[in-house]
Amino acid sequence: MVKKNRRRLKIILDQHKELLILASTSPARAALLNNAGLSFEKRPSGVSEDALKISMKPQGAEAAALALAEAKARHVSRQAPDCLVIGADQLLDCHGDWLDKACDKEDAARQLRLLCGKNHHLATAVCVMQNGACLWSFVGSPRLKMRAFSNEFIASYLRDAGDQAFGCVGAYRLEGLGAQLFDEIEGDYFTILGLPLFPLLGFLRSRGIVGS
């Protein structure tokens, strides 16, 4: 009888949990949330990023990444009353040069030549909104140093990495062959992958979305 009552109580509590939505179609961010045991929906934000990036450039990559994350979450939040909406964004800043996702092999090679032998940082922002209001936000900025490598290595890397080199800033995924490009990194691994997972889980824990 006690076990049945506990199961019934768990069902009641689960039914009253706020619905969680990821305002993104990013496979990497969805995988991080899935692997952390979260239940959520994915909805594209439909936010146009280019104009916002240009307007925010004087304020720096961290401010721009947060503004983009908030814009994405706000757009979805207004369409999903009472839900908790996660918005996230990441900008690669290499001494003032901001890189977008590599769109093809030529663009990926260009980005790698720019980053070769240099430090860069990844301004990575996340926020949670409800009914269009920001409840919480966080920005991390890990630093990464690419090693020096030859044009021949770039060609072989892009051949071996295939699609892993596209659709991501800097033409690398650190969890894959992109690890071969670096001498050192400073900062949280999940933040480098595109989502400050530990701070986000802390906020969701405070809301009862994940167990404490």
N, C-alpha and C positions, 0 to 999 in steps of 0.2 A: 504493500500500500504506500509506503514512504517513497519507494522508487518511482511508482506511478505518479505520485504527486509532484515529485521533482521534475519528471519529464513534462508534466502538464504545465508547471511553472516556467520551464525553459521555453516551451512553445509560446506561451503568452508573452514572455519577455522578447523573444525573437520577433513576434508579430508587431511589437511596439518599437522596435529599433528603426531609426531613421534610414531611409533608403540612401545608399551611397552611389554616386555617379562620377565617373571619370570623364572629364570634358576633353577627351582626346581619343584618337584612334591609334596612338603609339603602341606598337606591339611590345616594346621594351618596358614601358611604364606599366602596361597591363600585366606583363609577366611578373614584374616585381610585386605588384599587389596580389596577384594570384598566388605566388609562391609564399607570401606572408599570410595566406589563409583568409583573405578578405573576399566578401561577396559584394559585387558591384555591377553596375551597367556601364557600357561605353557609349558615349554620344559625341559626335564631332562638334566642335565649337563653331566652325564656319567663320572665324574671325580672320580678317585680312591683316597680316602682320607687318607688311613692308612699311606702310605709312607710319605706324606706331613706332617701329624701330628708328625711322628717320627722325621723328619728332623727339624721341627719347635719347638720341645719341649724345647730346651735351651732358646729360645727367649720368651717363655711365651704364655699363652692361648690367650691373646688379639691379639698378632701378628699372631698366628696360625689361629685363627678364620678369621682374615682379609685375610690372604693368601688363605685360602680355599674359602672364598666368591669370591675373585678375580679370582681364578682358574676356578670356576664354571661359572662365568659371561663371562670370556674371551673365554671359550670353545664354549659357545652358541653364543657369539657376532661374532665370526669369521664365523659362519654359517648364520648369519642374518645381512647382511650389512645395515648400517644406523639406525638400530633399537636401542632403549635404553633397555639394558639388566640389570635386577636386579639380583645380586648374594648375597646370605646370608648364614651365618653359625653361629652355636652356640656351644660352648664347656663348659662343666661343670668342674670346677676346685675346688677340695676339698683338700686344703693344699698340692697341688702338684700332687694329683691323678686326672687324667682326665678320665671321664666316657663317654662311648659311649651309644647309644640308647639301652635300655633293650630289649633283644631278646626273653626272655621267663620268666616264673614265677620265676624260680630259680635265674636267673640273676637279675631280678627286686628285689627280696628279698635280694640278696647280696648287691646291691646298696643302698637299704634303710638301711641296717644294718651299712654300711659304713658312711652314711650321718647322721644317728640318733644322735641328740644332738649337731650337729656341724654346723658351718658356711660354706657356699660355695658361689662361685660367678659364674655367667653365662656370659662368654665373648661372646658377640653377635655382629656380624659384618654385615654390608650391604655395597654394592658398586653398582655403576651404570657405565656400560661400553658401548661404542659405537665404532664399528669397531676395537675391540680389545684394545682400550685405555680406561683407567679408568678416568672418568669425575669427580667422587665424591665418597667419602667413609666416613664411620662413624663406631665407635666401642663403644658400651656401656658395662658396667660391673656391673649390679645390684648384690647386696648381699642378700642372703637369709639364715635364721637360722631355721633349722629343730628342732622341739621339741624332747624331749626324749620319746620314746615309746617302748612297749614290743614286743617280737616276736609274741605274740598272736595278737596284734594289726596289725602287718605287714601282718599276714595271713588273717585276716578279711578284711583289706584294699584291698589287692590284689584280694580277692574273689569278693568284691563289685565293685571295679574299673574295673575289667575285662580288655578289650583291651585298656582302657585309660592308663594303666600302662606300656604298651609296645610301642615300636617305639618312645620313648622319653627318653632323658637323665634324670637320677635320678628317673625314674619310676613314674613320676608324671606329671599331667597337672594342673597347678594352677587354671585354669578356671573351673575345675571339682572337684572331690573328693580329689585331691592333696592338696587343700587348708587346709584340716584337718591335714596335716603333719607339719605345720609351726607355729612358735611362732611369727616371724616378717620377713618383707622384706624391703629392702631399694633400691629404684630405680624405673625406669619406668615400668609400667605394661606390655605394648606392647613389650618392649625389653625382658622381662622375657618370654613372649610367643614365642619369636623367631625372632622378627623383630622390629628394632628401627623406629617405624612408623612415629612419628612426625618429626624427622630430614629428613626422606625420603620424606615425603610430602612437606617439605620446599624446598628441591632440585627440586622436580617435579613441584612445583609452579613456581620456577624461570625459568623453561623451558616451561611454558605454558601448561603443561600436566594436571594440576588441576587449578581450578579458584583461582584468588587472590582477 
